[in-house]
Amino acid sequence: MKKPFLTKDQAESIAASYPTPFHIYDEKGIRENARRVKEAFSWNPGFKEYFAVKATPTPGILKVLKEEGCGVDCSSLTELMMSEKCGFSGSDIMFSSNETPPEEYELAHRLGAVINLDDITHINFLKDTIGEIPETISCRLNPGGVFQLSSSEEGFQVMDSPQDAKYGFTKDQLYEGFRKLKELGAKHFGIHSFLASNTISNDYYPVLASILFRFAVDVQKKTGCHIEFINLSGGVGVPYRPDQPGNDIMAIGQGVRRQYEEILVPAGMGDVKIFTEMGRFMLAPYGALVTRAVHEKHIYKEYIGVDACAADLMRPAMYGAYHHITVLGKEDALGDHIYDVVGGLCENNDKFAVDRLLPGISKGDLLYIHDTGAHGHAMGYQYNGKLRHAELLLQTDGSVRMLRRAETPEDYFATIIWE
Ligand SMILES: *Cc1c(COP(=O)(O)O)cnc(C)c1O
């Protein structure tokens, strides 16, 4: 059972000040989860979570995470600028970009961010751009092949194809790259890798860690480079469907610890810091899209038209992603109607739900679309002239604060040159 963090009465009273649709985040949930993450890795004194800004590039959220001790993982100029404005600097910022323009390396360097290179050719590019190689530098590994975690009956629990991904150095390039970076003055090295997205498995991080730890031992031996940190990046998933089990972050932390003690400690590398760059796991369950049913249509199927559309939440249209829907005030009602819940884009994939069993919906009902806290508002766009909607924070004390206002037509027209 998925439970909204808002009641109908709460949502109606919020909607009286901030018209639907809106994204709303749960400060209490965000903080409690961030504390669990910290506790799960507290066995590693250097541990740090660098929140992946792209998941929720909203200063009000970044500041909450900062208070909980998180850094930020940026991948573009504006994400760096936003992070600087939020008070992040130096080693609180990880810069993991690809196809990077020079001005982004310049800003990352000026902020003192830890730069995570995506390709061997970027060594010279970085040096030519900023005039030196920073003392601390990281490289992204792409081990190639296919990455699989199997579970007993259901076949593969996690499957992804690093060999088809555009990111990272090959292993051989990474040995060569580290030697070169060392010659150019780098002193402290990090290894980063991202092998699979939205994993629902307590084994993903431990298996990734075992691959990176073994590789790190090898790299340190072969190149003499001091490995200071290993960055497990993102990819820890959340259960979007009500019947999926969630990840247990404590078990994940302990699983990584076992690999650390088995592989790194005996190699004399018990000082390596563990970093993560989770986006989804930090935020997805603590955000919701609240939208109102505005039309009801019966043709070959039953449709409920809502005032939000795919421009507010692209995941269902883009990936066929499932987002659970609760009709507020009808939490306990029987799901005895089959609906497509649709937005108003002139695109037939603008459907938040297809053939979904829900309680009977009346015009005016508020629908709570779950788990939109990460890669939700962030992936918004303005197709069909749809404007992007407000982001609100349900604060720990129960009050609501607006983090970003809704766009107006003036915002939409602001970049146009009319003649
Ligand atoms: C997207 C991304 C993340 C975050 O991924 P999640 O699946 O949201 O955890 C972390 N690191 C990098 C480099 C990314 O591109």
The ligand as an SDF file (V2000), in Angstrom:
LIG
                    3D

 15 15  0  0  0  0  0  0  0  0999 V2000
   21.6970   10.7120  -13.1800 C   0  0  0  0  0  0  0  0  0  0  0  0
   22.9520   10.5560  -12.4430 C   0  0  0  0  0  0  0  0  0  0  0  0
   22.9520   10.2440  -11.0710 C   0  0  0  0  0  0  0  0  0  0  0  0
   21.7010   10.0010  -10.2930 C   0  0  0  0  0  0  0  0  0  0  0  0
   21.0100    8.8880  -10.7010 O   0  0  0  0  0  0  0  0  0  0  0  0
   19.7510    8.3320   -9.8880 P   0  0  0  0  0  0  0  0  0  0  0  0
   19.2990    7.1900  -10.7230 O   0  0  0  0  0  0  0  0  0  0  0  0
   18.7730    9.4320   -9.8170 O   0  0  0  0  0  0  0  0  0  0  0  0
   20.2450    7.8990   -8.5610 O   0  0  0  0  0  0  0  0  0  0  0  0
   24.1760   10.1630  -10.4430 C   0  0  0  0  0  0  0  0  0  0  0  0
   25.3440   10.3550  -11.0960 N   0  0  0  0  0  0  0  0  0  0  0  0
   25.3780   10.6550  -12.4020 C   0  0  0  0  0  0  0  0  0  0  0  0
   26.6890   10.8850  -13.0590 C   0  0  0  0  0  0  0  0  0  0  0  0
   24.1940   10.7470  -13.1250 C   0  0  0  0  0  0  0  0  0  0  0  0
   24.2300   11.0420  -14.4330 O   0  0  0  0  0  0  0  0  0  0  0  0
  1  2  1  0
  2  3  1  0
  2 14  2  0
  3  4  1  0
  3 10  2  0
  4  5  1  0
  5  6  1  0
  6  7  2  0
  6  8  1  0
  6  9  1  0
 10 11  1  0
 11 12  2  0
 12 13  1  0
 12 14  1  0
 14 15  1  0
M  END
$$$$
